Amino acid sequence: MTPKSKAKQDSSEKKIEPPAPDLSGSAPDTASKTKKKYTIEIYKGWCKCCGICAAFCPRECIRLDEEGMPFVEETDRCTGCGWCELHCPDFAISVHERRAKRIEPTED
């Protein structure tokens, strides 16, 4: 056997073992993976009530009132896809990620 063939044989015999399972019974760290929340702003002065945003919102966050004006019904359902913002012909909709409020320490 040549040295090259022996080295090739040794490398093929190495086995990769899978990671050991977590037997602690704790759930994966979900605190760091919180769902992002979004705010939908509708500029009513720019809107011509075409209804495109409400008709095609995949999560049905936007509805139309009796006069055909869109309003945000369930902001928490919004996934931030931005479909309404991209397809609004009047540029009357804006979607933003909500930021966590900063709590300032109070002086005692």
Order of alpha helices (4+ residues) and beta strands (2+ residues): alpha-beta-alpha-beta-beta-alpha-beta
